[in-house]
Amino acid sequence: MNLYRTKLSEKLKESLEAVVPIIAIVLIVSFTIAPVPPGILMAFIIGAILLVVGMMFFTLGAEMSMTPMGERIGTRIAQSKRLPVIIGLCFVLGFIITISEPDLQVLAGQVPSVSNMTLILAVAVGVGIFLVAAVLRMLFSKPLSYMLLIFYPVVFILTFFVSKDFLAIAFDSGGVTTGPMTVPFIMALGIGFSAVRSDKYAETDSFGLVSLCSIGPVLAVLLLGIIYHPQGGSYSETVIPDAETSVALWKLFESGIPHYMKEIGGSLLPIILFFTFFQVVSLKLKKKTLIKNLVGILYTYIGLVLFLTGVNVGFMPVGNYLGQVIAGLPYRWVIIPIGMLIGYFIVKAEPAVYVLNHQVEELTDGAISARSMGVSLSVGVSLSVALAMIRVLTGIPILWFLIPGYGVAIGLSFFVPKIFTAIAFDSGGVASGPMTATFLLPLAQGACVAVGGNLVADAFGVVAMVAMTPLITIQILGMVYQLKQQKNGAGVFAGAADAFGALDENAIIEL
């Protein structure tokens, strides 16, 4: 019990470090250039408290249950060594965890041109297929850069056959699919598969699953756009709460908590059932381990309910309102640096980012630190928000940013260490989580309303922009790392490989 309390206090500290800067920025802006009504501001503060507590429980829960579950399942699937079994189980797993992702359900509800279930099933099939492709890439040790060079051109070719208003939906779907439910499980699955391979490139290849799984939804939704021929997508507008009293304010959260309790319960259930099946058929874990997993799942559940309630009820309205007020100023361009500042800090509050950064640090034995990953991601998201705000103010089509951006990212992949390419393309999907959808997207919406732009074509696509720029910044980090290693001699990974190769046969057998 003392261990759990210690862990919770550690996670609380990490959550506060991630969220307090965002609170400070919003309060400074609210008390200076963009006055906010007291009801909206109080909803934001209460939402921030729920977000901090929710992140605390979620990160501990993911560490205790989601990650170990994914690793064990990945190891068992890989150990079967039967390709049809591996393909079938990976497809089912990708399908299940995608349906479980709450962010996808939110997006589906905002696209009336295609039915909710049709969109969800299409995206789930896309993730299932590409999870299979990602696992096969690992098993057969195929370069990630070559696969990206094949699939992304296909994506951009399809964009010419889809309504420009529907493009934002397609590219945003790739970002929301890889959220707090999906990322810990998929990344852990990759670690499980790498454990079975056990060669010197196994850990490097364990990254890249999230990146390929982010392509599947984009392709699926683009194909839906071609089949259905929608005349553009539309989104439900953010409702600004009118809470004049403390009772009215409480009712906002009181109505939100049961909704997210039901939603997260439904999201976790398929994963629990899948794990239970594996436990009965193959895993046979001890009672103590099972209890630890169950406690972790409970923490994950509590954390996501509190987190999503906080960001959806508290953060979304203030984001929309600030966007309207700032973009309505005579010096509306100020929303670009403000957006950059918010983007820099907001990615630190993404639950899945914590999982990615710490798994990268652990698997590389500290060669790539969680701190350097965090800074690179923050810089990337900061740039993406700046570009998104420029789009809102000018109406520049999203493809003018996406095509050159992905072109640069794929080009860099041929010049940086493989591990950085895989981590970079994983980080793109991870960075574009619920914080982006519930604060940055409403911020862009509000600004677009204020300047009289096309809400669907100009405001949406923020998720896609946030998913793109980390691909470049993380790979630049890789280039810097490579140059430092060349200057100082052999790199960490190369040094380890050389040391292993220098051992005699008897020593290798003993190892």
Secondary structure, DSSP 8 states (H G I E B T S, - for coil): -HHHHHHHHHHHHHHHHHHHHHHHHHHHHHTTTS---HHHHHHHHHHHHHHHHHHHHHHHHIIIIIHHHHHHHHHHHHHT--HHHHHHHHHHHHHHHHHT-HHHHHHHHT-TTS-HHHHHHHHHHHHHHHHHHHHHHHHTT--HHHHHHHHHHHHHHHGGGS-HHHHHHHHHHHHHHSSTTHHHHHHHHHHHHHHHH-STTHHHHTS-HHHHHHHHHHHHHHHHHHHH--S-------------SHHHHHHHHHHHHHHHHHHHHHHHHHHHHHHHHHIIIII---HHHHHHHHHHHHHHHHHHHHHHHIIIIIIHHHHHHHHHHHHTSTTGGGHHHHHHHHHHHHGGG-HHHHHHHHHHHHHTTTSS-HHHHHHHHHHHHHHHHHHHHHHHHH---THHHHHHHHHHHHHHTTTS-HHHHHHHHHHHHHHSSHHIIIIIHHHHHHHHHHHT--IIIIITTHHHHHHHHHHHHHHHHHHHHHHHHHHHSS-HHHHHHHHHHTS-HHHHHH-
